[in-house]
Amino acid sequence: MRGRVSGEILGTYTYRKSGRNWPLHVTVHVLDVAEIDDDFPESAERRRKWVPLTEAARHVHQPGLKDVLRDLRSQPAKLPFP
């Protein structure tokens, strides 16, 4: 994917990935998508699906990311792009 990344941080969360002994700290930004590639490094492992923000939290597994998406859903003015 290619596009413009917002400098504004929309949210953060921490989680532990299986097989790792340390926590991963994630910072969430908006990507204003301009171009989509069909071939990407994890294309054999992941299925891409575009959904409205109101549905996005139901499709992710990380509780911290669910919280960030729910927060955005309740405060859409935080999104930097129209």
C-alpha positions as CSV (number, residue, x, y, z in Angstrom):
1,M,0.0,0.0,0.0
2,R,1.1,3.5,-0.7
3,G,-0.3,6.7,0.8
4,R,0.1,9.4,3.3
5,V,0.6,8.6,7.0
6,S,-0.7,11.1,9.5
7,G,1.9,12.3,12.1
8,E,-0.9,12.3,14.7
9,I,-1.0,9.4,17.0
10,L,-4.5,8.0,17.2
11,G,-3.8,5.5,20.0
12,T,-1.3,3.1,21.5
13,Y,-1.4,-0.4,23.0
14,T,1.0,-3.1,24.2
15,Y,0.7,-6.8,23.7
16,R,2.9,-9.9,23.8
17,K,3.3,-11.9,20.6
18,S,3.6,-15.7,21.1
19,G,7.2,-16.9,21.2
20,R,8.5,-13.5,22.4
21,N,9.6,-12.7,25.9
22,W,9.2,-9.0,25.6
23,P,6.1,-6.7,25.1
24,L,5.5,-5.1,21.8
25,H,4.5,-1.4,21.9
26,V,2.3,-0.3,19.0
27,T,1.5,3.2,17.9
28,V,-1.5,3.6,15.6
29,H,-1.6,6.2,12.8
30,V,-4.0,6.8,9.9
31,L,-2.8,5.9,6.4
32,D,-4.7,7.8,3.7
33,V,-4.4,5.0,1.0
34,A,-3.6,6.2,-2.5
35,E,-2.6,2.9,-4.1
36,I,-3.1,-0.8,-3.2
37,D,-0.7,-3.6,-4.2
38,D,-2.1,-7.1,-4.6
39,D,1.3,-8.6,-3.8
40,F,2.6,-7.8,-0.3
41,P,4.9,-9.7,2.1
42,E,2.2,-11.4,4.1
43,S,-0.3,-12.0,1.2
44,A,-0.1,-15.8,1.6
45,E,-1.0,-15.5,5.3
46,R,-3.5,-12.6,5.5
47,R,-6.7,-11.8,3.7
48,R,-7.3,-8.1,3.2
49,K,-10.8,-6.8,3.7
50,W,-11.9,-3.2,3.7
51,V,-14.7,-2.4,6.2
52,P,-16.1,0.8,7.7
53,L,-14.6,2.0,11.0
54,T,-17.9,1.0,12.7
55,E,-17.2,-2.7,11.8
56,A,-13.4,-2.7,12.2
57,A,-13.2,-3.5,15.9
58,R,-15.1,-6.8,15.3
59,H,-12.4,-8.0,12.9
60,V,-9.3,-7.6,15.0
61,H,-8.0,-9.9,17.7
62,Q,-5.8,-7.6,19.8
63,P,-7.8,-6.1,22.7
64,G,-5.7,-2.9,22.6
65,L,-6.3,-2.4,18.9
66,K,-10.1,-3.0,19.5
67,D,-10.0,-0.2,22.1
68,V,-8.3,2.2,19.8
69,L,-10.8,1.5,17.0
70,R,-13.8,1.8,19.4
71,D,-12.4,5.1,20.6
72,L,-12.1,6.4,17.0
73,R,-15.6,5.3,16.3
74,S,-16.9,7.3,19.2
75,Q,-14.7,10.3,18.4
76,P,-14.4,10.5,14.5
77,A,-13.1,14.1,14.7
78,K,-9.8,12.6,15.8
79,L,-9.3,11.3,12.2
80,P,-6.9,13.7,10.4
81,F,-8.1,13.1,6.8
82,P,-11.6,13.5,5.5
